[in-house]
């Protein structure tokens, strides 16, 4: 494996699905079975570094020429579960979202229109051959979308402060069946109590995405590189999943005041994170 820099690349967060090997057809299943036996595997930071390195040439390479053969691997109750990176597919999808994230002048300077058009044409041709493809990983920068927290519970939260060169870690993991159940329950409550809007739309979208995977999969919400931007005290006190659950339950009970308090905690916490993004 090529040597990669040890420089930390922030500030992305991740929603991942790990599927059991049985969910993959051959020959892909055999590939992942062999891959899972490897003693060393790259991390999400390695993927980010490689993607950033592709932007340095002239012209830049916005999407890898070949799909990644890497994955994240977990063993759950003796069952090997795999989350393929699918970096090329996710790169194409991210390119489609960039015009909403960046001013046109900045986007054109970073990725010239000709480069983006070529990548878009490549994606369209690829979709004709792979109409049912979907990523196993969703990524956000400088935030964790609130609808992601609906999928998990505070009891599934794991926080480690980190020591020395080991960075802090904050993540949640939950069985797929639990994640789907929570989405369905929250959607019933939200549709009965609030107007249609981004929260409901986002939850519908993530719920449909989850339906694409094996029912024995595992869902992981990972703060990823965002932990490097937040003070340790803020991370330790971050119980956003509990606040989201409290807010939804308060709405279900008709307690608007309690729902407002939970939402206020979330707004205050994540406004501080957005302020850090603006400062950069």
C-alpha positions as a Markdown table, in Angstrom:
| # | Residue | x | y | z |
|---|---|---|---|---|
| 1 | Unk | 0.0 | 0.0 | 0.0 |
| 2 | Unk | 1.4 | 3.5 | -0.9 |
| 3 | Unk | 2.6 | 5.5 | 2.0 |
| 4 | Unk | 0.1 | 8.3 | 3.0 |
| 5 | Unk | 0.7 | 11.4 | 5.0 |
| 6 | Unk | 0.1 | 11.5 | 8.8 |
| 7 | Unk | -1.5 | 14.9 | 8.5 |
| 8 | Unk | -5.1 | 14.9 | 9.9 |
| 9 | Unk | -7.7 | 15.8 | 7.3 |
| 10 | Unk | -10.9 | 17.3 | 9.0 |
| 11 | Unk | -13.9 | 17.9 | 9.2 |
| 12 | Unk | -16.2 | 15.3 | 7.8 |
| 13 | Unk | -18.8 | 13.2 | 9.6 |
| 14 | Unk | -20.2 | 9.8 | 8.3 |
| 15 | Unk | -23.3 | 7.7 | 8.3 |
| 16 | Unk | -22.2 | 4.1 | 7.3 |
| 17 | Unk | -24.0 | 0.8 | 6.7 |
| 18 | Unk | -22.1 | -2.4 | 7.3 |
| 19 | Unk | -23.7 | -5.4 | 5.5 |
| 20 | Unk | -23.0 | -9.0 | 6.2 |
| 21 | Unk | -21.0 | -10.9 | 3.6 |
| 22 | Unk | -24.1 | -12.9 | 2.6 |
| 23 | Unk | -25.6 | -9.7 | 1.2 |
| 24 | Unk | -23.0 | -9.5 | -1.5 |
| 25 | Unk | -23.1 | -11.6 | -4.7 |
| 26 | Unk | -20.1 | -13.5 | -6.0 |
| 27 | Unk | -17.4 | -12.7 | -6.9 |
| 28 | Unk | -17.7 | -9.6 | -4.8 |
| 29 | Unk | -18.4 | -11.6 | -1.7 |
| 30 | Unk | -15.2 | -13.6 | -2.1 |
| 31 | Unk | -13.2 | -10.3 | -2.5 |
| 32 | Unk | -14.6 | -8.9 | 0.7 |
| 33 | Unk | -14.0 | -12.2 | 2.6 |
| 34 | Unk | -10.3 | -12.1 | 1.6 |
| 35 | Unk | -10.2 | -8.4 | 2.3 |
| 36 | Unk | -11.6 | -8.8 | 5.9 |
| 37 | Unk | -8.7 | -11.2 | 6.7 |
| 38 | Unk | -6.1 | -8.5 | 6.0 |
| 39 | Unk | -4.2 | -7.4 | 9.1 |
| 40 | Unk | -3.9 | -3.8 | 8.0 |
| 41 | Unk | -6.6 | -1.7 | 6.4 |
| 42 | Unk | -6.7 | 2.0 | 5.6 |
| 43 | Unk | -8.9 | 4.5 | 7.6 |
| 44 | Unk | -11.3 | 7.2 | 6.6 |
| 45 | Unk | -8.5 | 9.7 | 6.9 |
| 46 | Unk | -6.5 | 7.8 | 4.3 |
| 47 | Unk | -9.5 | 8.0 | 1.9 |
| 48 | Unk | -9.7 | 11.8 | 2.4 |
| 49 | Unk | -6.0 | 12.3 | 1.9 |
| 50 | Unk | -6.1 | 10.4 | -1.4 |
| 51 | Unk | -9.1 | 12.4 | -2.6 |
| 52 | Unk | -7.4 | 15.7 | -1.8 |
| 53 | Unk | -4.2 | 14.6 | -3.5 |
| 54 | Unk | -6.2 | 14.0 | -6.7 |
| 55 | Unk | -7.2 | 17.7 | -6.7 |
| 56 | Unk | -3.6 | 18.9 | -6.9 |
| 57 | Unk | -2.7 | 18.0 | -10.5 |
| 58 | Unk | -3.6 | 20.4 | -13.4 |
| 59 | Unk | -6.3 | 19.7 | -14.4 |
| 60 | Unk | -7.6 | 18.3 | -11.1 |
| 61 | Unk | -9.0 | 14.7 | -10.9 |
| 62 | Unk | -12.4 | 15.3 | -9.2 |
| 63 | Unk | -13.4 | 11.6 | -9.2 |
| 64 | Unk | -11.1 | 8.5 | -9.1 |
| 65 | Unk | -10.5 | 6.9 | -12.5 |
| 66 | Unk | -11.3 | 3.5 | -10.9 |
| 67 | Unk | -13.6 | 2.5 | -8.1 |
| 68 | Unk | -12.0 | 1.8 | -4.7 |
| 69 | Unk | -11.5 | -1.8 | -3.6 |
| 70 | Unk | -11.3 | -0.7 | 0.1 |
| 71 | Unk | -13.9 | -1.1 | 2.8 |
| 72 | Unk | -14.5 | -0.7 | 6.5 |
| 73 | Unk | -14.9 | -4.1 | 8.3 |
| 74 | Unk | -16.7 | -5.1 | 11.5 |
| 75 | Unk | -17.4 | -8.4 | 13.2 |
| 76 | Unk | -20.9 | -8.4 | 14.8 |
| 77 | Unk | -21.8 | -11.5 | 16.9 |
| 78 | Unk | -19.4 | -13.6 | 14.8 |
| 79 | Unk | -20.7 | -12.3 | 11.5 |
| 80 | Unk | -18.3 | -10.3 | 9.3 |
| 81 | Unk | -19.9 | -7.1 | 8.0 |
| 82 | Unk | -18.5 | -4.8 | 5.3 |
| 83 | Unk | -19.0 | -1.2 | 4.4 |
| 84 | Unk | -17.4 | -0.6 | 0.9 |
| 85 | Unk | -15.9 | 2.8 | 0.4 |
| 86 | Unk | -17.3 | 3.3 | -3.2 |
| 87 | Unk | -15.2 | 6.5 | -3.4 |
| 88 | Unk | -15.8 | 7.0 | -7.1 |
| 89 | Unk | -19.6 | 6.8 | -6.8 |
| 90 | Unk | -19.6 | 9.1 | -3.8 |
| 91 | Unk | -17.3 | 11.5 | -5.6 |
| 92 | Unk | -19.8 | 11.8 | -8.5 |
| 93 | Unk | -22.6 | 12.4 | -6.2 |
| 94 | Unk | -20.7 | 15.0 | -4.2 |
| 95 | Unk | -19.9 | 16.9 | -7.4 |
| 96 | Unk | -23.7 | 17.2 | -8.1 |
| 97 | Unk | -24.1 | 18.9 | -4.7 |
| 98 | Unk | -21.2 | 21.3 | -4.9 |
| 99 | Unk | -23.1 | 24.1 | -6.8 |
| 100 | Unk | -25.3 | 24.4 | -3.7 |
| 101 | Unk | -22.3 | 24.5 | -1.3 |
| 102 | Unk | -19.9 | 26.9 | -3.0 |
| 103 | Unk | -20.1 | 30.2 | -4.9 |
| 104 | Unk | -19.7 | 29.7 | -8.7 |
| 105 | Unk | -16.4 | 31.7 | -8.8 |
| 106 | Unk | -14.9 | 29.5 | -6.1 |
| 107 | Unk | -16.2 | 26.3 | -7.7 |
| 108 | Unk | -14.9 | 27.3 | -11.1 |
| 109 | Unk | -11.4 | 28.1 | -9.7 |
| 110 | Unk | -11.3 | 24.8 | -7.8 |
| 111 | Unk | -12.8 | 22.6 | -10.5 |
| 112 | Unk | -13.1 | 24.1 | -14.0 |
| 113 | Unk | -16.5 | 23.7 | -15.7 |
| 114 | Unk | -14.9 | 21.5 | -18.4 |
| 115 | Unk | -13.7 | 19.1 | -15.7 |
| 116 | Unk | -17.1 | 19.0 | -14.0 |
| 117 | Unk | -18.9 | 18.4 | -17.3 |
| 118 | Unk | -16.6 | 15.5 | -18.2 |
| 119 | Unk | -17.2 | 13.9 | -14.8 |
| 120 | Unk | -20.9 | 14.4 | -15.1 |
| 121 | Unk | -20.9 | 12.7 | -18.5 |
| 122 | Unk | -18.9 | 9.8 | -17.1 |
| 123 | Unk | -21.4 | 9.4 | -14.3 |
| 124 | Unk | -24.4 | 9.4 | -16.7 |
| 125 | Unk | -22.8 | 6.6 | -18.8 |
| 126 | Unk | -21.9 | 4.7 | -15.6 |
| 127 | Unk | -25.5 | 4.9 | -14.3 |
| 128 | Unk | -26.9 | 3.4 | -17.5 |
| 129 | Unk | -24.9 | 0.2 | -16.7 |
| 130 | Unk | -25.5 | 0.4 | -12.9 |
| 131 | Unk | -29.0 | 1.9 | -12.4 |
| 132 | Unk | -29.5 | 0.3 | -8.9 |
| 133 | Unk | -26.2 | 1.4 | -7.4 |
| 134 | Unk | -26.1 | 3.2 | -4.0 |
| 135 | Unk | -23.4 | 4.2 | -1.6 |
| 136 | Unk | -22.8 | 2.5 | 1.8 |
| 137 | Unk | -21.6 | 5.8 | 3.2 |
| 138 | Unk | -23.1 | 9.3 | 3.5 |
| 139 | Unk | -20.9 | 12.2 | 4.4 |
| 140 | Unk | -21.5 | 15.7 | 5.8 |
| 141 | Unk | -19.0 | 18.5 | 6.5 |
| 142 | Unk | -19.0 | 20.7 | 9.6 |
| 143 | Unk | -22.2 | 19.1 | 10.9 |
| 144 | Unk | -24.1 | 15.9 | 11.7 |
| 145 | Unk | -27.5 | 16.3 | 10.0 |
| 146 | Unk | -30.2 | 16.2 | 12.7 |
| 147 | Unk | -32.1 | 13.4 | 10.9 |
| 148 | Unk | -29.1 | 11.1 | 11.4 |
| 149 | Unk | -29.5 | 11.3 | 15.1 |
| 150 | Unk | -33.0 | 9.8 | 14.8 |
| 151 | Unk | -31.5 | 6.5 | 13.8 |
| 152 | Unk | -29.6 | 6.0 | 17.1 |
| 153 | Unk | -30.0 | 6.3 | 20.8 |
| 154 | Unk | -28.0 | 7.8 | 23.6 |
| 155 | Unk | -27.4 | 4.3 | 25.0 |
| 156 | Unk | -25.5 | 3.4 | 21.8 |
| 157 | Unk | -23.2 | 6.4 | 22.1 |
| 158 | Unk | -19.5 | 5.7 | 22.6 |
| 159 | Unk | -17.0 | 8.5 | 23.4 |
| 160 | Unk | -13.3 | 8.2 | 24.0 |
| 161 | Unk | -11.2 | 11.2 | 25.0 |
| 162 | Unk | -8.1 | 10.1 | 23.1 |
| 163 | Unk | -4.6 | 10.2 | 24.5 |
| 164 | Unk | -1.3 | 11.4 | 23.0 |
| 165 | Unk | -1.4 | 10.7 | 19.3 |
| 166 | Unk | -4.7 | 8.8 | 19.5 |
| 167 | Unk | -7.5 | 11.3 | 18.6 |
| 168 | Unk | -10.8 | 11.4 | 20.4 |
| 169 | Unk | -13.7 | 9.4 | 19.0 |
| 170 | Unk | -17.5 | 9.8 | 19.2 |
| 171 | Unk | -19.8 | 7.4 | 17.4 |
| 172 | Unk | -23.0 | 5.4 | 17.6 |
| 173 | Unk | -23.8 | 1.9 | 16.3 |
| 174 | Unk | -27.2 | 0.3 | 16.0 |
| 175 | Unk | -28.8 | -2.7 | 14.3 |
| 176 | Unk | -30.5 | -1.9 | 11.1 |
| 177 | Unk | -33.9 | -3.0 | 12.4 |
| 178 | Unk | -33.7 | -0.5 | 15.2 |
| 179 | Unk | -32.7 | 2.3 | 12.9 |
| 180 | Unk | -35.6 | 1.6 | 10.6 |
| 181 | Unk | -38.0 | 1.4 | 13.5 |
| 182 | Unk | -36.9 | 4.7 | 14.9 |
| 183 | Unk | -37.2 | 6.4 | 11.5 |
| 184 | Unk | -40.8 | 5.1 | 11.0 |
| 185 | Unk | -41.8 | 6.2 | 14.6 |
| 186 | Unk | -40.3 | 9.6 | 14.3 |
| 187 | Unk | -41.9 | 10.2 | 10.8 |
| 188 | Unk | -45.3 | 9.4 | 12.2 |
| 189 | Unk | -44.9 | 11.9 | 15.0 |
| 190 | Unk | -43.4 | 14.6 | 12.9 |
| 191 | Unk | -46.0 | 14.4 | 10.1 |
| 192 | Unk | -48.7 | 14.6 | 12.8 |
| 193 | Unk | -47.3 | 17.6 | 14.6 |
| 194 | Unk | -45.2 | 19.9 | 12.3 |
| 195 | Unk | -45.4 | 21.2 | 8.8 |
| 196 | Unk | -43.5 | 19.6 | 5.9 |
| 197 | Unk | -40.0 | 20.8 | 5.7 |
| 198 | Unk | -36.3 | 19.9 | 5.6 |
| 199 | Unk | -36.4 | 17.7 | 8.7 |
| 200 | Unk | -39.2 | 15.5 | 7.4 |
| 201 | Unk | -37.7 | 15.5 | 3.9 |
| 202 | Unk | -34.3 | 14.5 | 5.2 |
| 203 | Unk | -35.7 | 11.7 | 7.3 |
| 204 | Unk | -37.8 | 10.3 | 4.4 |
| 205 | Unk | -34.7 | 10.3 | 2.3 |
| 206 | Unk | -32.5 | 8.5 | 4.8 |
| 207 | Unk | -35.2 | 6.1 | 5.6 |
| 208 | Unk | -35.5 | 5.1 | 1.9 |
| 209 | Unk | -31.7 | 4.7 | 1.8 |
| 210 | Unk | -31.8 | 2.3 | 4.7 |
| 211 | Unk | -34.4 | 0.1 | 3.0 |
| 212 | Unk | -31.8 | -0.7 | 0.3 |
| 213 | Unk | -29.7 | -2.8 | 2.7 |
| 214 | Unk | -29.8 | -6.2 | 4.3 |
| 215 | Unk | -31.9 | -6.3 | 7.5 |
| 216 | Unk | -29.0 | -7.7 | 9.5 |
| 217 | Unk | -26.8 | -4.8 | 8.7 |
| 218 | Unk | -25.3 | -2.4 | 11.2 |
| 219 | Unk | -25.7 | 1.4 | 11.0 |
| 220 | Unk | -22.9 | 3.6 | 12.3 |
| 221 | Unk | -22.9 | 7.4 | 12.9 |
| 222 | Unk | -19.4 | 8.6 | 13.2 |
| 223 | Unk | -18.3 | 12.2 | 14.1 |
| 224 | Unk | -15.1 | 11.4 | 12.1 |
| 225 | Unk | -12.8 | 14.3 | 11.6 |
| 226 | Unk | -15.1 | 16.8 | 13.3 |
| 227 | Unk | -13.7 | 15.7 | 16.6 |
| 228 | Unk | -10.5 | 17.5 | 15.7 |
| 229 | Unk | -12.4 | 20.9 | 15.5 |
| 230 | Unk | -14.3 | 20.6 | 18.8 |
| 231 | Unk | -13.0 | 21.1 | 22.4 |
| 232 | Unk | -12.9 | 17.8 | 24.4 |
| 233 | Unk | -15.5 | 19.2 | 26.8 |
| 234 | Unk | -17.9 | 20.0 | 24.1 |
| 235 | Unk | -17.6 | 16.4 | 22.7 |
| 236 | Unk | -18.0 | 14.8 | 26.1 |
| 237 | Unk | -21.2 | 16.8 | 26.8 |
| 238 | Unk | -22.6 | 16.2 | 23.3 |
| 239 | Unk | -25.7 | 14.1 | 23.6 |
| 240 | Unk | -27.4 | 15.2 | 20.5 |
| 241 | Unk | -29.2 | 11.9 | 19.9 |
| 242 | Unk | -30.7 | 12.1 | 23.4 |
| 243 | Unk | -31.9 | 15.7 | 22.6 |
| 244 | Unk | -33.4 | 14.6 | 19.3 |
| 245 | Unk | -35.2 | 11.7 | 20.9 |
| 246 | Unk | -36.5 | 13.9 | 23.7 |
| 247 | Unk | -37.8 | 16.5 | 21.2 |
| 248 | Unk | -39.6 | 13.9 | 19.1 |
| 249 | Unk | -41.1 | 12.3 | 22.2 |
| 250 | Unk | -42.2 | 15.7 | 23.5 |
| 251 | Unk | -44.0 | 16.3 | 20.2 |
| 252 | Unk | -45.7 | 12.9 | 20.4 |
| 253 | Unk | -46.9 | 13.8 | 23.9 |
| 254 | Unk | -48.1 | 17.2 | 22.8 |
| 255 | Unk | -45.6 | 19.0 | 25.0 |
| 256 | Unk | -44.5 | 21.9 | 22.9 |
| 257 | Unk | -42.4 | 23.6 | 25.6 |
| 258 | Unk | -40.3 | 20.5 | 26.2 |
| 259 | Unk | -39.9 | 20.0 | 22.5 |
| 260 | Unk | -38.7 | 23.6 | 22.2 |
| 261 | Unk | -36.2 | 23.2 | 25.0 |
| 262 | Unk | -34.7 | 20.1 | 23.3 |
| 263 | Unk | -34.5 | 21.9 | 20.0 |
| 264 | Unk | -32.9 | 24.9 | 21.6 |
| 265 | Unk | -30.1 | 22.8 | 23.0 |
| 266 | Unk | -29.5 | 21.4 | 19.5 |
| 267 | Unk | -29.5 | 24.8 | 17.9 |
| 268 | Unk | -27.1 | 26.2 | 20.4 |
| 269 | Unk | -24.7 | 23.3 | 20.1 |
| 270 | Unk | -24.6 | 23.1 | 16.3 |
| 271 | Unk | -24.6 | 26.9 | 15.9 |
| 272 | Unk | -21.2 | 26.9 | 17.7 |
| 273 | Unk | -19.9 | 24.4 | 15.2 |
| 274 | Unk | -21.2 | 26.4 | 12.2 |
| 275 | Unk | -19.4 | 29.4 | 13.6 |
| 276 | Unk | -16.1 | 27.5 | 13.6 |
| 277 | Unk | -16.8 | 26.8 | 9.9 |
| 278 | Unk | -17.3 | 30.4 | 9.1 |
| 279 | Unk | -14.1 | 31.3 | 11.0 |
| 280 | Unk | -12.2 | 29.1 | 8.5 |
